[in-house]
Amino acid sequence: MTASPPGDAGTVRRWANALLDAMIPAPGDGLPAMADVDRSAFWPRFEQAVPLELRVGLSFATCALVVAAPFLLGYRTLFTRLDAAGRDDVLRRAASLPGGADLMLVVKLVACFAYFDDAGVQRIARGTGDS
């Protein structure tokens, strides 16, 4: 049985993808930005493999960081409507909000799962360590 995120699951997924994209910009050393990684196969595996607590936690963290954090930090729009600098600012400052560090940790964890799920990223990352 798969738990659905609160609200419109498609909206929450789009928001989660925007957060993940902002978490991992182009890291260098030939590694792609998260936005360039195809996650279409990742999400179904994530939904089936991870515990309910992580799925719900990601949905909650996504909603809190996309909707509440920007407003609490002085922006008058959703995270997804901010430009790259605004998104970076929200992510940087959200950890200082009550509970923000924990929310950020959940999103970072899933971002790493999604990023290193990609075979191309794995190949490049393994190749950069073999000098």
N, C-alpha and C positions, 0 to 999 in steps of 0.2 A: 504494500500500500504506500503510495506517494503522497506526502503532505503538500498541499498547495499553499503558496505564500499568501499573506493577507492581501485583499484587494485584487486588482487585475494582475494575474500572473505575468502576462506579457509586458506590462508596464514595469513591474518589479524587475523582470529579467533585463529589460533595456536599461533601467537605472543601474543594476548591478554591473552590466557590461561597461557603462560609462565610468563607474567607480574603478573597475579593474583597469580600464584603459588609462585612467589618470594615475593609478598606482605605479604602473610600470611604463614610463615613457621609454624611448630608445635608450637602452643601457650602454650601448657602445660595444666594441670588440666584435662587431658583425652581428650581434644579437638584435632581433627585430623589436619594435615597440609592441606592447600588448595589443594595441589597436590593429596591428598587422597579422596577428595570430588568429587563425580560424578556430573558433570555439564551438562550432556546431556539433561536433562529436563529444566534446567535454561535458556539456550541460546534461545530456541524458544519462551519461555515466555517473556524474555527480549526484543527480537525483536518486539513482538506484543504489549507489555505493555508500554514501555518507549517512551518518546517523541523523535521525529526525532533529535532534537538538542543533546540529550544525546547519541544517537547511533552514530551520526557523530562525536561528541566530543570524544567518546571512540575510534573510528577508527583513528582519527587524533592523539590523545594522544598516542595510541599504536604505530603508525608508527613513531612518533617523538621520543618516548622513546626507541624503539627497534633499529631504524636505526641511528638517529642523535645523541642522547645523548651519546652513547658509544664513538662515534668518537670525539665528542666535549670534552669528558673527557679523551681522550688519548688512548682509546682502538681502535684497528684497525679491529674490527669485530662487528657483530650484537650482540645485547643483548642475543639472544637465543643461541649463540655459546659460551657464557662466562660460566665459572664454577660458582658455588654457591657464592664464595667470590667476584668474579667480578660482578655478578648480584647485590649482596648486595651493593657493592661500587657504582655502577651506580645509584641505587635507592636512596641511601643516598645522593649522590652529585648532582643528577639531579635537586633537588629543588633549588639549587643555580644558575642554568642557567636561563637566561631571559625567563619567562613564565613557567619555570619548575615546580614551586610549584603548579600552576593551572593544569598542565597536570597530575601531581602526584595525585592531589585531585580527578580528574575525575576517574582515575584508582582505587584509594582507595575506592571511593564510590561504584563502580561496584564490586570490590572485596568483600566488605561487603555484598552487595546484594546477590552475588553468594554464599558466605560462609553461611550466615544465611538462605538461601533458602533451605538448606539441612535439612531434618527432623532429622537426627542423631545429627547434630551440634546443632539444636534447643533444642533437648532433653537434651543433655549434658550441654549446656549453662544454661538452666533453672534449671537443677539439681544442678549445682555448686553454684548457688546463694541461695539455700534453706538450710541453715545450722542452 
